[in-house]
Amino acid sequence: SGGRKAGRIIFGAYSQNSSPPLVYTDWVSNHFIFHNKFSNQKINNVSFNYINDALQLDLKAEYFLITDYLYFTAQPNGIDATPAQLHGPINLLKVSLGKNLTFRKWHFDNYVVYQKTDNESVLRTPEVYTYSSLYYSMFLFHVLHSNLGTNVRFNTAYVAPSYAVGLGQFYNSTPNVTFSSYPVASVFFKATLIRTNLFIQYDYANQGLFSKGYYMVNRYPGPNSLLKIGVSWTFYN
């Protein structure tokens, strides 16, 4: 640590060796029956994290080495999911950057991630995904601490997984399907009064601007535009 202005550096590492979950080895239901023997899945991780509170900056680089990766894939000549194991290593590099900008009462919070694997056919992830929030902070009626703004999220196109309802698991289906990718935006208003929080949000406010809808999972379209209203009131002495 070099202080608030110089920031601090955090080095991390872990090694995980986990036995296969029962959904992979011993599962009996109306639609799926599995009796398998798999090796333990191993994950080794090292990370470097630089945090600077004065600059509102958070930079992190991570490396994952995954061995005997457990996943679900489509059955041979079928569309149902079945458990599988990759007997070999998968390398994954992930670099994430969080940067917040503030000008008077305006706030612009950003988070972007780049990730790359050497086995995209098995470990299916978007190469880049981002989340940004632009909002204006105000003090309404001298009692309400309020934020009014918009959130936008986006990810690059990737081979979409399918979903097995009977298992509650995502799986790699065939043939491969890649959907177009567009930003998804929401507008929101959030206010706090002592111990009460109020929020109003309109999800997918830009529906129809780039497309009529979007997919992240094969055969499961994302939700349409939706208005959400919520109140949280905390009682305590």
Secondary structure, DSSP 8 states (H G I E B T S, - for coil): --HHHH-EEEEEEEEEEE---HHHHEEE-SS-EEE-----EEEEEEEEEEEETTTTEEEEEEEEEEEEEEEEEE-TTSSSEEEEEEEEEEEEEEEEEEEEEEETTEEEEEEEEEEEES-TTTS---SEEEEEEEEEEEEETTTEEEEEEEEEEEE---B--EEETTTTEEEB-SS--B-----EEEEEEEEEETTEEEEEEEETTTTTTS-S--EEETTEE----EEEEEEEE----
